[in-house]
Amino acid sequence: MSGTFSCDVLIVGAGIAGLMAAHRLEAAGKIVVVVDREERVGGRMITEHVAGGWADTGAQFFTVRDPEFGRFVAEWLAEGLIFEWSTGWSDGSLLPPAPAAHSRYAAYEGLTAVPRHLAQNLTIHKAVNIETVTPAAPGWLAVADSGAAYQCQALILTPPVPLSLALLAAGQVTLAADDQAALTTITYAPCITAVCHLDGAINLPEPGALQRPDHPISWIADNQRKGTSPRVCLVSVHVNPAYSRLWWLSPDVELVGALRRELQPFLTANTTIHEIIIHRWPHALPTTLYPERTLLAAGLPPLVFAGDAFSGPRVEGAALSGLAAAKKILGY
Ligand SMILES: Cc1cc2nc3c(=O)[nH]c(=O)nc-3n(C[C@H](O)[C@H](O)[C@H](O)COP(=O)(O)OP(=O)(O)OC[C@H]3O[C@@H](n4cnc5c(N)ncnc54)[C@H](O)[C@@H]3O)c2cc1C
């Protein structure tokens, strides 16, 4: 995409934070453009098409703790977009899952169906990789690597914070010292994930998932039993943060070998592994968070930072941060 575009609010990032912000701002009558460097919306809520099936390869489910997000979830349930998948997971021991305080929701067509649903009536420019942002009175100018330029009155940045800071640095923007200090303390844990295509079946406890944070393979989930891949057995696997760091630079072929060995005890008789596709998420989950839902930059045209690092390291946190960013722009 090239050319120059004008809008009231430019939102960088079509993950759940950016889409929730856009939703709220459009409802308030603002002209909003959302840009994302990917060809799709959803960010870390991604469902991948593999061998004729669908597998959630980023976020696996979401929870609801706050009534503001709960109202959206109630609508999505009523519309038949999502379902309650479980109230807890086995850790692989003989103990029953710990009683859960929160329902875990998944989407019938994979978790990316939620951002796709939110994106329906929004103006979204995909495959637009913003490279620099600079103040340009009365707002901001954001320029993509394609040369596309976006002139806006207010800017919301929702990529993982180190990426947002890089856009400002490229535009030679100096943040107020307190803002810079607060933003540079935000950290993320990486996560290596895999989609495993099986010819056969995998033996996992109800409802077809295993969560054991202290084990190198911290999450294993059967997308067929989850319902997102009815015809093909696709298994989503996550490596825990410590092992993701340790294995980050290992060649895929070695990771595939390790994952094959880890999965073997769970495979039913005669099941074979066709293919294992590895994905590396450098900024999977925020580990040091900003204490507020957003940060409104001081001393600059309206610039709001949002995303899961500003509210909670999960889908709900990102969604609430997006809503809060919109409110900041609207001035309430
Ligand atoms: C492997 C994994 C498993 C997870 N499991 C769960 C789970 O089970 N439950 C849960 O609640 N949460 C889970 N999470 C966390 C959850 O996915 C995130 O908290 C949430 O999706 C973050 O949303 P966001 O909008 O803040 O950021 P993102 O989804 O990361 O969106 C940011 C967007 O910005 C775009 N972008 C970045 N740079 C640029 C640029 N220069 N120009 C244009 N666009 C740009 C990116 O492409 C991306 O789409 C998981 C995350 C991962 C990676």
The ligand as an SDF file (V2000), in Angstrom:
LIG
                    3D

 53 58  0  0  0  0  0  0  0  0999 V2000
    2.4900  -18.4530   22.4110 C   0  0  0  0  0  0  0  0  0  0  0  0
    1.5380  -17.5560   23.1300 C   0  0  0  0  0  0  0  0  0  0  0  0
    0.5400  -18.1020   23.9250 C   0  0  0  0  0  0  0  0  0  0  0  0
   -0.3520  -17.2850   24.6050 C   0  0  0  0  0  0  0  0  0  0  0  0
   -1.3720  -17.8640   25.3220 N   0  0  0  0  0  0  0  0  0  0  0  0
   -2.3190  -17.0750   25.8630 C   0  0  0  0  0  0  0  0  0  0  0  0
   -3.4850  -17.6550   26.4350 C   0  0  0  0  0  0  0  0  0  0  0  0
   -3.7010  -18.8700   26.3650 O   0  0  0  0  0  0  0  0  0  0  0  0
   -4.3890  -16.8140   27.0150 N   0  0  0  0  0  0  0  0  0  0  0  0
   -4.2240  -15.4500   27.0330 C   0  0  0  0  0  0  0  0  0  0  0  0
   -5.1010  -14.7420   27.5420 O   0  0  0  0  0  0  0  0  0  0  0  0
   -3.1480  -14.8860   26.4430 N   0  0  0  0  0  0  0  0  0  0  0  0
   -2.2090  -15.6550   25.8650 C   0  0  0  0  0  0  0  0  0  0  0  0
   -1.1490  -15.0950   25.2110 N   0  0  0  0  0  0  0  0  0  0  0  0
   -0.9970  -13.6330   25.2630 C   0  0  0  0  0  0  0  0  0  0  0  0
   -1.9710  -12.9310   24.3180 C   0  0  0  0  0  0  0  0  0  0  0  0
   -1.9030  -13.5220   23.0420 O   0  0  0  0  0  0  0  0  0  0  0  0
   -1.5560  -11.4700   24.2640 C   0  0  0  0  0  0  0  0  0  0  0  0
   -1.5540  -10.9420   25.5830 O   0  0  0  0  0  0  0  0  0  0  0  0
   -2.4880  -10.5880   23.4070 C   0  0  0  0  0  0  0  0  0  0  0  0
   -2.9130  -11.2490   22.2540 O   0  0  0  0  0  0  0  0  0  0  0  0
   -1.7100   -9.3160   23.0840 C   0  0  0  0  0  0  0  0  0  0  0  0
   -2.4920   -8.4700   22.2640 O   0  0  0  0  0  0  0  0  0  0  0  0
   -1.9310   -7.0460   21.8410 P   0  0  0  0  0  0  0  0  0  0  0  0
   -2.9400   -6.4220   20.9620 O   0  0  0  0  0  0  0  0  0  0  0  0
   -1.4580   -6.3150   23.0410 O   0  0  0  0  0  0  0  0  0  0  0  0
   -0.5730   -7.3480   21.0240 O   0  0  0  0  0  0  0  0  0  0  0  0
   -0.3650   -8.1590   19.6640 P   0  0  0  0  0  0  0  0  0  0  0  0
   -1.3830   -9.2160   19.5270 O   0  0  0  0  0  0  0  0  0  0  0  0
    1.0720   -8.5480   19.6600 O   0  0  0  0  0  0  0  0  0  0  0  0
   -0.6440   -7.0730   18.5300 O   0  0  0  0  0  0  0  0  0  0  0  0
    0.3380   -6.1340   18.1470 C   0  0  0  0  0  0  0  0  0  0  0  0
    0.2630   -5.9910   16.6280 C   0  0  0  0  0  0  0  0  0  0  0  0
    1.2010   -4.9860   16.2290 O   0  0  0  0  0  0  0  0  0  0  0  0
    1.6650   -5.3410   14.9450 C   0  0  0  0  0  0  0  0  0  0  0  0
    2.9120   -4.5990   14.7050 N   0  0  0  0  0  0  0  0  0  0  0  0
    4.0750   -4.6850   15.3800 C   0  0  0  0  0  0  0  0  0  0  0  0
    4.9670   -3.8250   14.8730 N   0  0  0  0  0  0  0  0  0  0  0  0
    4.3580   -3.1780   13.8380 C   0  0  0  0  0  0  0  0  0  0  0  0
    4.7750   -2.1800   12.9170 C   0  0  0  0  0  0  0  0  0  0  0  0
    6.0220   -1.6730   12.9360 N   0  0  0  0  0  0  0  0  0  0  0  0
    3.8980   -1.7490   11.9840 N   0  0  0  0  0  0  0  0  0  0  0  0
    2.6590   -2.2790   11.9210 C   0  0  0  0  0  0  0  0  0  0  0  0
    2.2010   -3.2190   12.7880 N   0  0  0  0  0  0  0  0  0  0  0  0
    3.0470   -3.6670   13.7300 C   0  0  0  0  0  0  0  0  0  0  0  0
    1.8750   -6.8520   15.0350 C   0  0  0  0  0  0  0  0  0  0  0  0
    1.9060   -7.4450   13.7730 O   0  0  0  0  0  0  0  0  0  0  0  0
    0.6650   -7.2580   15.8720 C   0  0  0  0  0  0  0  0  0  0  0  0
   -0.4120   -7.6690   15.0530 O   0  0  0  0  0  0  0  0  0  0  0  0
   -0.2390  -15.8870   24.5130 C   0  0  0  0  0  0  0  0  0  0  0  0
    0.7480  -15.3270   23.6850 C   0  0  0  0  0  0  0  0  0  0  0  0
    1.6170  -16.1520   22.9870 C   0  0  0  0  0  0  0  0  0  0  0  0
    2.6350  -15.5440   22.0610 C   0  0  0  0  0  0  0  0  0  0  0  0
  1  2  1  0
  2  3  1  0
  2 52  2  0
  3  4  2  0
  4  5  1  0
  4 50  1  0
  5  6  2  0
  6  7  1  0
  6 13  1  0
  7  8  2  0
  7  9  1  0
  9 10  1  0
 10 11  2  0
 10 12  1  0
 12 13  2  0
 13 14  1  0
 14 15  1  0
 14 50  1  0
 15 16  1  0
 16 17  1  0
 16 18  1  0
 18 19  1  0
 18 20  1  0
 20 21  1  0
 20 22  1  0
 22 23  1  0
 23 24  1  0
 24 25  2  0
 24 26  1  0
 24 27  1  0
 27 28  1  0
 28 29  2  0
 28 30  1  0
 28 31  1  0
 31 32  1  0
 32 33  1  0
 33 34  1  0
 33 48  1  0
 34 35  1  0
 35 36  1  0
 35 46  1  0
 36 37  1  0
 36 45  1  0
 37 38  2  0
 38 39  1  0
 39 40  1  0
 39 45  2  0
 40 41  1  0
 40 42  2  0
 42 43  1  0
 43 44  2  0
 44 45  1  0
 46 47  1  0
 46 48  1  0
 48 49  1  0
 50 51  2  0
 51 52  1  0
 52 53  1  0
M  END
$$$$
